[in-house]
Every structure is written in structure tokens, then in C-alpha cells.
């Protein structure tokens, strides 16, 4: 019974915190357009990415130790 005096207020604090975070996310626009990001990954880029640059290799006969 003594543990309920600790667990019930703790649970109420966690629930209040979760509701506050949910309301903050809704107010800040986190749930405005859920489909945009899902379709953005499928859309093609406007220009292709640049190819990776490879440093030029030294000639085979020009090795010095």
C-alpha cells in the first residue's frame, strides 16, 4: 500500500508530461503534412549528384624510397 503513494503521483506526472509533449508537437506543426516526407523520398532529384572525385595515381615507374 505504501508503494501506491509513490507510484500513483509518478504515473500522473508521466501522463501529464506525455500530454504536454503531444500538445506541443501538434502546436508546432509536427503533424501538419504527414505525406510530404513520404513522397519526397520517392521523387527524383532535380540534378544528379556529382560523381566522387578520385585522386590521380602516381606513374608506376616514378616510385622513390
PDBQT receptor file of N, H, CA, C and O in Angstrom, charges set to zero:
ATOM      1  N   UNK A   1       0.814  -1.193   0.000  1.00  0.00    +0.000 N 
ATOM      2  CA  UNK A   1       0.000   0.000   0.000  1.00  0.00    +0.000 C 
ATOM      3  C   UNK A   1       0.862   1.265   0.000  1.00  0.00    +0.000 C 
ATOM      4  O   UNK A   1       0.504   2.274  -0.608  1.00  0.00    +0.000 OA
ATOM      5  N   UNK A   2       1.989   1.196   0.682  1.00  0.00    +0.000 N 
ATOM      6  H   UNK A   2       2.281   0.376   1.176  1.00  0.00    +0.000 HD
ATOM      7  CA  UNK A   2       2.871   2.363   0.739  1.00  0.00    +0.000 C 
ATOM      8  C   UNK A   2       3.452   2.700  -0.630  1.00  0.00    +0.000 C 
ATOM      9  O   UNK A   2       3.717   3.864  -0.932  1.00  0.00    +0.000 OA
ATOM     10  N   UNK A   3       3.648   1.672  -1.456  1.00  0.00    +0.000 N 
ATOM     11  H   UNK A   3       3.433   0.727  -1.211  1.00  0.00    +0.000 HD
ATOM     12  CA  UNK A   3       4.228   1.932  -2.777  1.00  0.00    +0.000 C 
ATOM     13  C   UNK A   3       3.256   2.687  -3.684  1.00  0.00    +0.000 C 
ATOM     14  O   UNK A   3       3.686   3.375  -4.610  1.00  0.00    +0.000 OA
ATOM     15  N   UNK A   4       1.953   2.567  -3.427  1.00  0.00    +0.000 N 
ATOM     16  H   UNK A   4       1.605   2.009  -2.675  1.00  0.00    +0.000 HD
ATOM     17  CA  UNK A   4       0.977   3.295  -4.234  1.00  0.00    +0.000 C 
ATOM     18  C   UNK A   4       1.083   4.799  -4.032  1.00  0.00    +0.000 C 
ATOM     19  O   UNK A   4       0.786   5.576  -4.939  1.00  0.00    +0.000 OA
ATOM     20  N   UNK A   5       1.506   5.205  -2.843  1.00  0.00    +0.000 N 
ATOM     21  H   UNK A   5       1.748   4.574  -2.106  1.00  0.00    +0.000 HD
ATOM     22  CA  UNK A   5       1.686   6.639  -2.589  1.00  0.00    +0.000 C 
ATOM     23  C   UNK A   5       2.793   7.235  -3.455  1.00  0.00    +0.000 C 
ATOM     24  O   UNK A   5       2.807   8.441  -3.702  1.00  0.00    +0.000 OA
ATOM     25  N   UNK A   6       3.705   6.409  -3.911  1.00  0.00    +0.000 N 
ATOM     26  H   UNK A   6       3.694   5.430  -3.712  1.00  0.00    +0.000 HD
ATOM     27  CA  UNK A   6       4.772   6.854  -4.801  1.00  0.00    +0.000 C 
ATOM     28  C   UNK A   6       4.409   6.622  -6.270  1.00  0.00    +0.000 C 
ATOM     29  O   UNK A   6       4.671   7.476  -7.116  1.00  0.00    +0.000 OA
ATOM     30  N   UNK A   7       3.811   5.478  -6.571  1.00  0.00    +0.000 N 
ATOM     31  H   UNK A   7       3.598   4.784  -5.884  1.00  0.00    +0.000 HD
ATOM     32  CA  UNK A   7       3.561   5.114  -7.961  1.00  0.00    +0.000 C 
ATOM     33  C   UNK A   7       2.447   5.935  -8.618  1.00  0.00    +0.000 C 
ATOM     34  O   UNK A   7       2.565   6.304  -9.786  1.00  0.00    +0.000 OA
ATOM     35  N   UNK A   8       1.388   6.219  -7.897  1.00  0.00    +0.000 N 
ATOM     36  H   UNK A   8       1.292   5.919  -6.948  1.00  0.00    +0.000 HD
ATOM     37  CA  UNK A   8       0.273   6.961  -8.490  1.00  0.00    +0.000 C 
ATOM     38  C   UNK A   8       0.676   8.394  -8.847  1.00  0.00    +0.000 C 
ATOM     39  O   UNK A   8       0.385   8.817  -9.966  1.00  0.00    +0.000 OA
ATOM     40  N   UNK A   9       1.321   9.164  -7.978  1.00  0.00    +0.000 N 
ATOM     41  H   UNK A   9       1.557   8.821  -7.069  1.00  0.00    +0.000 HD
ATOM     42  CA  UNK A   9       1.760  10.504  -8.393  1.00  0.00    +0.000 C 
ATOM     43  C   UNK A   9       2.799  10.458  -9.519  1.00  0.00    +0.000 C 
ATOM     44  O   UNK A   9       2.796  11.318 -10.401  1.00  0.00    +0.000 OA
ATOM     45  N   UNK A  10       3.677   9.469  -9.492  1.00  0.00    +0.000 N 
ATOM     46  H   UNK A  10       3.679   8.770  -8.776  1.00  0.00    +0.000 HD
ATOM     47  CA  UNK A  10       4.669   9.331 -10.562  1.00  0.00    +0.000 C 
ATOM     48  C   UNK A  10       3.986   9.067 -11.898  1.00  0.00    +0.000 C 
ATOM     49  O   UNK A  10       4.355   9.660 -12.911  1.00  0.00    +0.000 OA
ATOM     50  N   UNK A  11       3.008   8.194 -11.907  1.00  0.00    +0.000 N 
ATOM     51  H   UNK A  11       2.708   7.712 -11.084  1.00  0.00    +0.000 HD
ATOM     52  CA  UNK A  11       2.270   7.903 -13.138  1.00  0.00    +0.000 C 
ATOM     53  C   UNK A  11       1.514   9.130 -13.629  1.00  0.00    +0.000 C 
ATOM     54  O   UNK A  11       1.457   9.378 -14.834  1.00  0.00    +0.000 OA
ATOM     55  N   UNK A  12       0.935   9.896 -12.720  1.00  0.00    +0.000 N 
ATOM     56  H   UNK A  12       0.981   9.695 -11.742  1.00  0.00    +0.000 HD
ATOM     57  CA  UNK A  12       0.221  11.111 -13.116  1.00  0.00    +0.000 C 
ATOM     58  C   UNK A  12       1.165  12.149 -13.702  1.00  0.00    +0.000 C 
ATOM     59  O   UNK A  12       0.809  12.845 -14.653  1.00  0.00    +0.000 OA
ATOM     60  N   UNK A  13       2.367  12.259 -13.143  1.00  0.00    +0.000 N 
ATOM     61  H   UNK A  13       2.656  11.694 -12.370  1.00  0.00    +0.000 HD
ATOM     62  CA  UNK A  13       3.355  13.198 -13.684  1.00  0.00    +0.000 C 
ATOM     63  C   UNK A  13       3.774  12.766 -15.086  1.00  0.00    +0.000 C 
ATOM     64  O   UNK A  13       3.867  13.602 -15.985  1.00  0.00    +0.000 OA
ATOM     65  N   UNK A  14       4.029  11.473 -15.286  1.00  0.00    +0.000 N 
ATOM     66  H   UNK A  14       3.953  10.794 -14.556  1.00  0.00    +0.000 HD
ATOM     67  CA  UNK A  14       4.398  10.978 -16.615  1.00  0.00    +0.000 C 
ATOM     68  C   UNK A  14       3.276  11.192 -17.625  1.00  0.00    +0.000 C 
ATOM     69  O   UNK A  14       3.548  11.570 -18.765  1.00  0.00    +0.000 OA
ATOM     70  N   UNK A  15       2.036  10.962 -17.243  1.00  0.00    +0.000 N 
ATOM     71  H   UNK A  15       1.815  10.655 -16.317  1.00  0.00    +0.000 HD
ATOM     72  CA  UNK A  15       0.900  11.188 -18.148  1.00  0.00    +0.000 C 
ATOM     73  C   UNK A  15       0.766  12.664 -18.494  1.00  0.00    +0.000 C 
ATOM     74  O   UNK A  15       0.531  13.011 -19.651  1.00  0.00    +0.000 OA
ATOM     75  N   UNK A  16       0.913  13.525 -17.512  1.00  0.00    +0.000 N 
ATOM     76  H   UNK A  16       1.104  13.243 -16.572  1.00  0.00    +0.000 HD
ATOM     77  CA  UNK A  16       0.828  14.959 -17.779  1.00  0.00    +0.000 C 
ATOM     78  C   UNK A  16       1.954  15.405 -18.700  1.00  0.00    +0.000 C 
ATOM     79  O   UNK A  16       1.733  16.231 -19.586  1.00  0.00    +0.000 OA
ATOM     80  N   UNK A  17       3.148  14.877 -18.508  1.00  0.00    +0.000 N 
ATOM     81  H   UNK A  17       3.327  14.207 -17.788  1.00  0.00    +0.000 HD
ATOM     82  CA  UNK A  17       4.283  15.209 -19.371  1.00  0.00    +0.000 C 
ATOM     83  C   UNK A  17       4.044  14.717 -20.800  1.00  0.00    +0.000 C 
ATOM     84  O   UNK A  17       4.341  15.431 -21.757  1.00  0.00    +0.000 OA
ATOM     85  N   UNK A  18       3.514  13.515 -20.948  1.00  0.00    +0.000 N 
ATOM     86  H   UNK A  18       3.272  12.935 -20.171  1.00  0.00    +0.000 HD
ATOM     87  CA  UNK A  18       3.240  12.975 -22.276  1.00  0.00    +0.000 C 
ATOM     88  C   UNK A  18       2.176  13.802 -22.994  1.00  0.00    +0.000 C 
ATOM     89  O   UNK A  18       2.303  14.063 -24.190  1.00  0.00    +0.000 OA
ATOM     90  N   UNK A  19       1.140  14.212 -22.287  1.00  0.00    +0.000 N 
ATOM     91  H   UNK A  19       1.037  13.999 -21.315  1.00  0.00    +0.000 HD
ATOM     92  CA  UNK A  19       0.094  15.037 -22.900  1.00  0.00    +0.000 C 
ATOM     93  C   UNK A  19       0.651  16.400 -23.288  1.00  0.00    +0.000 C 
ATOM     94  O   UNK A  19       0.320  16.929 -24.350  1.00  0.00    +0.000 OA
ATOM     95  N   UNK A  20       1.498  16.972 -22.429  1.00  0.00    +0.000 N 
ATOM     96  H   UNK A  20       1.766  16.543 -21.566  1.00  0.00    +0.000 HD
ATOM     97  CA  UNK A  20       2.100  18.270 -22.744  1.00  0.00    +0.000 C 
ATOM     98  C   UNK A  20       2.987  18.173 -23.987  1.00  0.00    +0.000 C 
ATOM     99  O   UNK A  20       2.948  19.062 -24.837  1.00  0.00    +0.000 OA
ATOM    100  N   UNK A  21       3.786  17.108 -24.105  1.00  0.00    +0.000 N 
ATOM    101  H   UNK A  21       3.818  16.386 -23.414  1.00  0.00    +0.000 HD
ATOM    102  CA  UNK A  21       4.639  16.918 -25.284  1.00  0.00    +0.000 C 
ATOM    103  C   UNK A  21       3.810  16.697 -26.547  1.00  0.00    +0.000 C 
ATOM    104  O   UNK A  21       4.174  17.180 -27.619  1.00  0.00    +0.000 OA
ATOM    105  N   UNK A  22       2.706  15.976 -26.427  1.00  0.00    +0.000 N 
ATOM    106  H   UNK A  22       2.410  15.585 -25.556  1.00  0.00    +0.000 HD
ATOM    107  CA  UNK A  22       1.834  15.759 -27.577  1.00  0.00    +0.000 C 
ATOM    108  C   UNK A  22       1.215  17.070 -28.037  1.00  0.00    +0.000 C 
ATOM    109  O   UNK A  22       1.178  17.352 -29.235  1.00  0.00    +0.000 OA
ATOM    110  N   UNK A  23       0.734  17.862 -27.109  1.00  0.00    +0.000 N 
ATOM    111  H   UNK A  23       0.763  17.633 -26.136  1.00  0.00    +0.000 HD
ATOM    112  CA  UNK A  23       0.137  19.145 -27.477  1.00  0.00    +0.000 C 
ATOM    113  C   UNK A  23       1.172  20.095 -28.064  1.00  0.00    +0.000 C 
ATOM    114  O   UNK A  23       0.861  20.857 -28.980  1.00  0.00    +0.000 OA
ATOM    115  N   UNK A  24       2.412  20.060 -27.545  1.00  0.00    +0.000 N 
ATOM    116  H   UNK A  24       2.665  19.441 -26.802  1.00  0.00    +0.000 HD
ATOM    117  CA  UNK A  24       3.480  20.880 -28.117  1.00  0.00    +0.000 C 
ATOM    118  C   UNK A  24       3.771  20.464 -29.554  1.00  0.00    +0.000 C 
ATOM    119  O   UNK A  24       3.955  21.317 -30.423  1.00  0.00    +0.000 OA
ATOM    120  N   UNK A  25       3.813  19.144 -29.810  1.00  0.00    +0.000 N 
ATOM    121  H   UNK A  25       3.663  18.452 -29.104  1.00  0.00    +0.000 HD
ATOM    122  CA  UNK A  25       4.091  18.661 -31.161  1.00  0.00    +0.000 C 
ATOM    123  C   UNK A  25       2.977  19.062 -32.127  1.00  0.00    +0.000 C 
ATOM    124  O   UNK A  25       3.249  19.407 -33.278  1.00  0.00    +0.000 OA
ATOM    125  N   UNK A  26       1.750  19.021 -31.675  1.00  0.00    +0.000 N 
ATOM    126  H   UNK A  26       1.530  18.742 -30.741  1.00  0.00    +0.000 HD
ATOM    127  CA  UNK A  26       0.634  19.412 -32.532  1.00  0.00    +0.000 C 
ATOM    128  C   UNK A  26       0.687  20.907 -32.817  1.00  0.00    +0.000 C 
ATOM    129  O   UNK A  26       0.485  21.327 -33.956  1.00  0.00    +0.000 OA
ATOM    130  N   UNK A  27       0.955  21.717 -31.792  1.00  0.00    +0.000 N 
ATOM    131  H   UNK A  27       1.119  21.377 -30.866  1.00  0.00    +0.000 HD
ATOM    132  CA  UNK A  27       1.010  23.174 -31.967  1.00  0.00    +0.000 C 
ATOM    133  C   UNK A  27       2.187  23.620 -32.826  1.00  0.00    +0.000 C 
ATOM    134  O   UNK A  27       2.087  24.622 -33.535  1.00  0.00    +0.000 OA
ATOM    135  N   UNK A  28       3.299  22.893 -32.774  1.00  0.00    +0.000 N 
ATOM    136  H   UNK A  28       3.380  22.079 -32.198  1.00  0.00    +0.000 HD
ATOM    137  CA  UNK A  28       4.474  23.307 -33.537  1.00  0.00    +0.000 C 
ATOM    138  C   UNK A  28       4.434  22.821 -34.984  1.00  0.00    +0.000 C 
ATOM    139  O   UNK A  28       5.356  23.100 -35.750  1.00  0.00    +0.000 OA
ATOM    140  N   UNK A  29       3.388  22.105 -35.369  1.00  0.00    +0.000 N 
ATOM    141  H   UNK A  29       2.638  21.878 -34.747  1.00  0.00    +0.000 HD
ATOM    142  CA  UNK A  29       3.222  21.719 -36.763  1.00  0.00    +0.000 C 
ATOM    143  C   UNK A  29       3.854  20.391 -37.134  1.00  0.00    +0.000 C 
ATOM    144  O   UNK A  29       4.070  20.133 -38.319  1.00  0.00    +0.000 OA
ATOM    145  N   UNK A  30       4.150  19.559 -36.188  1.00  0.00    +0.000 N 
ATOM    146  H   UNK A  30       3.975  19.769 -35.226  1.00  0.00    +0.000 HD
ATOM    147  CA  UNK A  30       4.775  18.275 -36.485  1.00  0.00    +0.000 C 
ATOM    148  C   UNK A  30       3.828  17.341 -37.248  1.00  0.00    +0.000 C 
ATOM    149  O   UNK A  30       4.292  16.454 -37.964  1.00  0.00    +0.000 OA
ATOM    150  N   UNK A  31       2.549  17.517 -37.111  1.00  0.00    +0.000 N 
ATOM    151  H   UNK A  31       2.171  18.237 -36.529  1.00  0.00    +0.000 HD
ATOM    152  CA  UNK A  31       1.574  16.635 -37.741  1.00  0.00    +0.000 C 
ATOM    153  C   UNK A  31       0.808  17.327 -38.869  1.00  0.00    +0.000 C 
ATOM    154  O   UNK A  31      -0.274  16.871 -39.242  1.00  0.00    +0.000 OA
ATOM    155  N   UNK A  32       1.338  18.402 -39.412  1.00  0.00    +0.000 N 
ATOM    156  H   UNK A  32       2.216  18.772 -39.109  1.00  0.00    +0.000 HD
ATOM    157  CA  UNK A  32       0.634  19.154 -40.447  1.00  0.00    +0.000 C 
ATOM    158  C   UNK A  32       0.536  18.377 -41.756  1.00  0.00    +0.000 C 
ATOM    159  O   UNK A  32      -0.562  18.172 -42.274  1.00  0.00    +0.000 OA
ATOM    160  N   UNK A  33       1.668  17.944 -42.292  1.00  0.00    +0.000 N 
ATOM    161  H   UNK A  33       2.560  18.110 -41.871  1.00  0.00    +0.000 HD
ATOM    162  CA  UNK A  33       1.682  17.273 -43.596  1.00  0.00    +0.000 C 
ATOM    163  C   UNK A  33       2.474  15.981 -43.467  1.00  0.00    +0.000 C 
ATOM    164  O   UNK A  33       3.696  15.981 -43.613  1.00  0.00    +0.000 OA
ATOM    165  N   UNK A  34       1.790  14.893 -43.197  1.00  0.00    +0.000 N 
ATOM    166  H   UNK A  34       0.797  14.893 -43.078  1.00  0.00    +0.000 HD
ATOM    167  CA  UNK A  34       2.462  13.621 -42.983  1.00  0.00    +0.000 C 
ATOM    168  C   UNK A  34       2.872  12.951 -44.288  1.00  0.00    +0.000 C 
ATOM    169  O   UNK A  34       3.785  12.125 -44.293  1.00  0.00    +0.000 OA
ATOM    170  N   UNK A  35       2.215  13.289 -45.395  1.00  0.00    +0.000 N 
ATOM    171  H   UNK A  35       1.473  13.960 -45.392  1.00  0.00    +0.000 HD
ATOM    172  CA  UNK A  35       2.502  12.618 -46.655  1.00  0.00    +0.000 C 
ATOM    173  C   UNK A  35       3.666  13.241 -47.420  1.00  0.00    +0.000 C 
ATOM    174  O   UNK A  35       4.240  12.588 -48.291  1.00  0.00    +0.000 OA
ATOM    175  N   UNK A  36       4.027  14.481 -47.120  1.00  0.00    +0.000 N 
ATOM    176  H   UNK A  36       3.560  15.012 -46.413  1.00  0.00    +0.000 HD
ATOM    177  CA  UNK A  36       5.071  15.171 -47.879  1.00  0.00    +0.000 C 
ATOM    178  C   UNK A  36       6.407  14.434 -47.788  1.00  0.00    +0.000 C 
ATOM    179  O   UNK A  36       7.053  14.195 -48.808  1.00  0.00    +0.000 OA
ATOM    180  N   UNK A  37       6.815  14.081 -46.595  1.00  0.00    +0.000 N 
ATOM    181  H   UNK A  37       6.290  14.275 -45.766  1.00  0.00    +0.000 HD
ATOM    182  CA  UNK A  37       8.107  13.417 -46.431  1.00  0.00    +0.000 C 
ATOM    183  C   UNK A  37       8.085  12.006 -47.005  1.00  0.00    +0.000 C 
ATOM    184  O   UNK A  37       9.113  11.517 -47.473  1.00  0.00    +0.000 OA
ATOM    185  N   UNK A  38       6.943  11.354 -46.978  1.00  0.00    +0.000 N 
ATOM    186  H   UNK A  38       6.108  11.752 -46.598  1.00  0.00    +0.000 HD
ATOM    187  CA  UNK A  38       6.860  10.017 -47.556  1.00  0.00    +0.000 C 
ATOM    188  C   UNK A  38       7.017  10.066 -49.068  1.00  0.00    +0.000 C 
ATOM    189  O   UNK A  38       7.631   9.169 -49.646  1.00  0.00    +0.000 OA
ATOM    190  N   UNK A  39       6.482  11.084 -49.721  1.00  0.00    +0.000 N 
ATOM    191  H   UNK A  39       5.983  11.813 -49.251  1.00  0.00    +0.000 HD
ATOM    192  CA  UNK A  39       6.597  11.205 -51.171  1.00  0.00    +0.000 C 
ATOM    193  C   UNK A  39       7.907  11.849 -51.596  1.00  0.00    +0.000 C 
ATOM    194  O   UNK A  39       8.356  11.648 -52.724  1.00  0.00    +0.000 OA
ATOM    195  N   UNK A  40       8.528  12.625 -50.705  1.00  0.00    +0.000 N 
ATOM    196  H   UNK A  40       8.163  12.788 -49.789  1.00  0.00    +0.000 HD
ATOM    197  CA  UNK A  40       9.768  13.314 -51.056  1.00  0.00    +0.000 C 
ATOM    198  C   UNK A  40      10.886  12.332 -51.347  1.00  0.00    +0.000 C 
ATOM    199  O   UNK A  40      11.722  12.591 -52.214  1.00  0.00    +0.000 OA
ATOM    200  N   UNK A  41      10.920  11.209 -50.642  1.00  0.00    +0.000 N 
ATOM    201  H   UNK A  41      10.242  10.999 -49.938  1.00  0.00    +0.000 HD
ATOM    202  CA  UNK A  41      11.991  10.253 -50.849  1.00  0.00    +0.000 C 
ATOM    203  C   UNK A  41      11.825   9.516 -52.177  1.00  0.00    +0.000 C 
ATOM    204  O   UNK A  41      12.799   9.002 -52.728  1.00  0.00    +0.000 OA
ATOM    205  N   UNK A  42      10.605   9.464 -52.690  1.00  0.00    +0.000 N 
ATOM    206  H   UNK A  42       9.814   9.882 -52.243  1.00  0.00    +0.000 HD
ATOM    207  CA  UNK A  42      10.359   8.790 -53.959  1.00  0.00    +0.000 C 
ATOM    208  C   UNK A  42      10.573   9.711 -55.158  1.00  0.00    +0.000 C 
ATOM    209  O   UNK A  42      10.781   9.227 -56.270  1.00  0.00    +0.000 OA
ATOM    210  N   UNK A  43      10.528  10.998 -54.959  1.00  0.00    +0.000 N 
ATOM    211  H   UNK A  43      10.359  11.392 -54.055  1.00  0.00    +0.000 HD
ATOM    212  CA  UNK A  43      10.684  11.948 -56.052  1.00  0.00    +0.000 C 
ATOM    213  C   UNK A  43      12.139  11.986 -56.495  1.00  0.00    +0.000 C 
ATOM    214  O   UNK A  43      13.055  11.848 -55.685  1.00  0.00    +0.000 OA
ATOM    215  N   UNK A  44      12.331  12.173 -57.784  1.00  0.00    +0.000 N 
ATOM    216  H   UNK A  44      11.587  12.285 -58.442  1.00  0.00    +0.000 HD
ATOM    217  CA  UNK A  44      13.687  12.252 -58.301  1.00  0.00    +0.000 C 
ATOM    218  C   UNK A  44      14.266  13.622 -58.001  1.00  0.00    +0.000 C 
ATOM    219  O   UNK A  44      13.545  14.619 -57.939  1.00  0.00    +0.000 OA
ATOM    220  N   UNK A  45      15.573  13.657 -57.816  1.00  0.00    +0.000 N 
ATOM    221  H   UNK A  45      16.159  12.847 -57.866  1.00  0.00    +0.000 HD
ATOM    222  CA  UNK A  45      16.248  14.925 -57.593  1.00  0.00    +0.000 C 
ATOM    223  C   UNK A  45      16.252  15.725 -58.887  1.00  0.00    +0.000 C 
ATOM    224  O   UNK A  45      16.145  15.166 -59.978  1.00  0.00    +0.000 OA
ATOM    225  N   UNK A  46      16.377  17.042 -58.751  1.00  0.00    +0.000 N 
ATOM    226  H   UNK A  46      16.463  17.497 -57.865  1.00  0.00    +0.000 HD
ATOM    227  CA  UNK A  46      16.385  17.897 -59.930  1.00  0.00    +0.000 C 
ATOM    228  C   UNK A  46      17.662  17.727 -60.736  1.00  0.00    +0.000 C 
ATOM    229  O   UNK A  46      17.626  17.812 -61.963  1.00  0.00    +0.000 OA
ATOM    230  N   UNK A  47      18.772  17.491 -60.086  1.00  0.00    +0.000 N 
ATOM    231  H   UNK A  47      18.801  17.422 -59.088  1.00  0.00    +0.000 HD
ATOM    232  CA  UNK A  47      20.020  17.225 -60.798  1.00  0.00    +0.000 C 
ATOM    233  C   UNK A  47      20.695  16.034 -60.143  1.00  0.00    +0.000 C 
ATOM    234  O   UNK A  47      20.581  15.846 -58.932  1.00  0.00    +0.000 OA
ATOM    235  N   UNK A  48      21.398  15.229 -60.930  1.00  0.00    +0.000 N 
ATOM    236  H   UNK A  48      21.490  15.382 -61.914  1.00  0.00    +0.000 HD
ATOM    237  CA  UNK A  48      22.042  14.058 -60.347  1.00  0.00    +0.000 C 
ATOM    238  C   UNK A  48      23.221  14.472 -59.468  1.00  0.00    +0.000 C 
ATOM    239  O   UNK A  48      23.817  15.525 -59.694  1.00  0.00    +0.000 OA
ATOM    240  N   UNK A  49      23.558  13.671 -58.485  1.00  0.00    +0.000 N 
ATOM    241  H   UNK A  49      23.074  12.815 -58.302  1.00  0.00    +0.000 HD
ATOM    242  CA  UNK A  49      24.683  14.019 -57.622  1.00  0.00    +0.000 C 
ATOM    243  C   UNK A  49      25.996  13.962 -58.394  1.00  0.00    +0.000 C 
ATOM    244  O   UNK A  49      26.130  13.209 -59.359  1.00  0.00    +0.000 OA
ATOM    245  N   UNK A  50      26.945  14.752 -57.966  1.00  0.00    +0.000 N 
ATOM    246  H   UNK A  50      26.837  15.364 -57.182  1.00  0.00    +0.000 HD
ATOM    247  CA  UNK A  50      28.248  14.778 -58.620  1.00  0.00    +0.000 C 
ATOM    248  C   UNK A  50      28.980  13.467 -58.347  1.00  0.00    +0.000 C 
ATOM    249  O   UNK A  50      28.869  12.910 -57.255  1.00  0.00    +0.000 OA
ATOM    250  N   UNK A  51      29.730  12.970 -59.337  1.00  0.00    +0.000 N 
ATOM    251  H   UNK A  51      29.820  13.422 -60.224  1.00  0.00    +0.000 HD
ATOM    252  CA  UNK A  51      30.474  11.730 -59.110  1.00  0.00    +0.000 C 
ATOM    253  C   UNK A  51      31.591  11.966 -58.100  1.00  0.00    +0.000 C 
ATOM    254  O   UNK A  51      32.103  13.080 -57.989  1.00  0.00    +0.000 OA
ATOM    255  N   UNK A  52      31.963  10.943 -57.378  1.00  0.00    +0.000 N 
ATOM    256  H   UNK A  52      31.548  10.038 -57.468  1.00  0.00    +0.000 HD
ATOM    257  CA  UNK A  52      33.033  11.117 -56.394  1.00  0.00    +0.000 C 
ATOM    258  C   UNK A  52      34.363  11.400 -57.091  1.00  0.00    +0.000 C 
ATOM    259  O   UNK A  52      34.645  10.868 -58.164  1.00  0.00    +0.000 OA
ATOM    260  N   UNK A  53      35.153  12.228 -56.472  1.00  0.00    +0.000 N 
ATOM    261  H   UNK A  53      34.924  12.660 -55.599  1.00  0.00    +0.000 HD
ATOM    262  CA  UNK A  53      36.449  12.560 -57.062  1.00  0.00    +0.000 C 
ATOM    263  C   UNK A  53      37.492  11.556 -56.594  1.00  0.00    +0.000 C 
ATOM    264  O   UNK A  53      37.555  11.200 -55.417  1.00  0.00    +0.000 OA
ATOM    265  N   UNK A  54      38.304  11.111 -57.538  1.00  0.00    +0.000 N 
ATOM    266  H   UNK A  54      38.252  11.400 -58.494  1.00  0.00    +0.000 HD
ATOM    267  CA  UNK A  54      39.359  10.146 -57.242  1.00  0.00    +0.000 C 
ATOM    268  C   UNK A  54      40.686  10.850 -57.468  1.00  0.00    +0.000 C 
ATOM    269  O   UNK A  54      40.892  11.434 -58.532  1.00  0.00    +0.000 OA
ATOM    270  N   UNK A  55      41.592  10.813 -56.497  1.00  0.00    +0.000 N 
ATOM    271  H   UNK A  55      41.424  10.339 -55.633  1.00  0.00    +0.000 HD
ATOM    272  CA  UNK A  55      42.878  11.480 -56.700  1.00  0.00    +0.000 C 
ATOM    273  C   UNK A  55      43.674  10.765 -57.787  1.00  0.00    +0.000 C 
ATOM    274  O   UNK A  55      43.600   9.542 -57.907  1.00  0.00    +0.000 OA
ATOM    275  N   UNK A  56      44.430  11.513 -58.575  1.00  0.00    +0.000 N 
ATOM    276  H   UNK A  56      44.491  12.507 -58.478  1.00  0.00    +0.000 HD
ATOM    277  CA  UNK A  56      45.217  10.881 -59.635  1.00  0.00    +0.000 C 
ATOM    278  C   UNK A  56      46.311  10.001 -59.034  1.00  0.00    +0.000 C 
ATOM    279  O   UNK A  56      46.904  10.321 -58.003  1.00  0.00    +0.000 OA
ATOM    280  N   UNK A  57      46.552   8.900 -59.705  1.00  0.00    +0.000 N 
ATOM    281  H   UNK A  57      46.071   8.641 -60.542  1.00  0.00    +0.000 HD
ATOM    282  CA  UNK A  57      47.581   7.971 -59.228  1.00  0.00    +0.000 C 
ATOM    283  C   UNK A  57      48.936   8.373 -59.787  1.00  0.00    +0.000 C 
ATOM    284  O   UNK A  57      49.027   8.927 -60.882  1.00  0.00    +0.000 OA
ATOM    285  N   UNK A  58      49.985   8.089 -59.028  1.00  0.00    +0.000 N 
ATOM    286  H   UNK A  58      49.911   7.639 -58.138  1.00  0.00    +0.000 HD
ATOM    287  CA  UNK A  58      51.347   8.377 -59.492  1.00  0.00    +0.000 C 
ATOM    288  C   UNK A  58      51.738   7.356 -60.549  1.00  0.00    +0.000 C 
ATOM    289  O   UNK A  58      51.281   6.214 -60.499  1.00  0.00    +0.000 OA
ATOM    290  N   UNK A  59      52.575   7.746 -61.504  1.00  0.00    +0.000 N 
ATOM    291  H   UNK A  59      52.946   8.673 -61.545  1.00  0.00    +0.000 HD
ATOM    292  CA  UNK A  59      53.037   6.787 -62.513  1.00  0.00    +0.000 C 
ATOM    293  C   UNK A  59      53.783   5.630 -61.850  1.00  0.00    +0.000 C 
ATOM    294  O   UNK A  59      54.404   5.803 -60.801  1.00  0.00    +0.000 OA
ATOM    295  N   UNK A  60      53.717   4.444 -62.472  1.00  0.00    +0.000 N 
ATOM    296  H   UNK A  60      53.213   4.303 -63.324  1.00  0.00    +0.000 HD
ATOM    297  CA  UNK A  60      54.285   3.241 -61.859  1.00  0.00    +0.000 C 
ATOM    298  C   UNK A  60      55.807   3.309 -61.768  1.00  0.00    +0.000 C 
ATOM    299  O   UNK A  60      56.369   2.788 -60.804  1.00  0.00    +0.000 OA
ATOM    300  N   UNK A  61      56.491   3.919 -62.715  1.00  0.00    +0.000 N 
ATOM    301  H   UNK A  61      56.034   4.342 -63.497  1.00  0.00    +0.000 HD
ATOM    302  CA  UNK A  61      57.952   3.934 -62.706  1.00  0.00    +0.000 C 
ATOM    303  C   UNK A  61      58.532   5.066 -61.898  1.00  0.00    +0.000 C 
ATOM    304  O   UNK A  61      59.754   5.217 -61.885  1.00  0.00    +0.000 OA
ATOM    305  N   UNK A  62      57.739   5.868 -61.225  1.00  0.00    +0.000 N 
ATOM    306  H   UNK A  62      56.747   5.746 -61.235  1.00  0.00    +0.000 HD
ATOM    307  CA  UNK A  62      58.235   7.060 -60.543  1.00  0.00    +0.000 C 
ATOM    308  C   UNK A  62      58.210   6.899 -59.019  1.00  0.00    +0.000 C 
ATOM    309  O   UNK A  62      57.993   7.874 -58.300  1.00  0.00    +0.000 OA
ATOM    310  N   UNK A  63      58.431   5.670 -58.520  1.00  0.00    +0.000 N 
ATOM    311  H   UNK A  63      58.607   4.877 -59.104  1.00  0.00    +0.000 HD
ATOM    312  CA  UNK A  63      58.416   5.440 -57.074  1.00  0.00    +0.000 C 
ATOM    313  C   UNK A  63      59.793   5.717 -56.501  1.00  0.00    +0.000 C 
ATOM    314  O   UNK A  63      60.795   5.242 -57.036  1.00  0.00    +0.000 OA
ATOM    315  N   UNK A  64      59.855   6.477 -55.423  1.00  0.00    +0.000 N 
ATOM    316  H   UNK A  64      59.041   6.862 -54.988  1.00  0.00    +0.000 HD
ATOM    317  CA  UNK A  64      61.130   6.788 -54.758  1.00  0.00    +0.000 C 
ATOM    318  C   UNK A  64      61.047   6.365 -53.322  1.00  0.00    +0.000 C 
ATOM    319  O   UNK A  64      60.027   6.587 -52.669  1.00  0.00    +0.000 OA
ATOM    320  N   UNK A  65      62.085   5.765 -52.817  1.00  0.00    +0.000 N 
ATOM    321  H   UNK A  65      62.913   5.585 -53.347  1.00  0.00    +0.000 HD
ATOM    322  CA  UNK A  65      62.128   5.332 -51.414  1.00  0.00    +0.000 C 
ATOM    323  C   UNK A  65      63.061   6.158 -50.608  1.00  0.00    +0.000 C 
ATOM    324  O   UNK A  65      63.214   5.924 -49.409  1.00  0.00    +0.000 OA
TER     325      UNK A  65
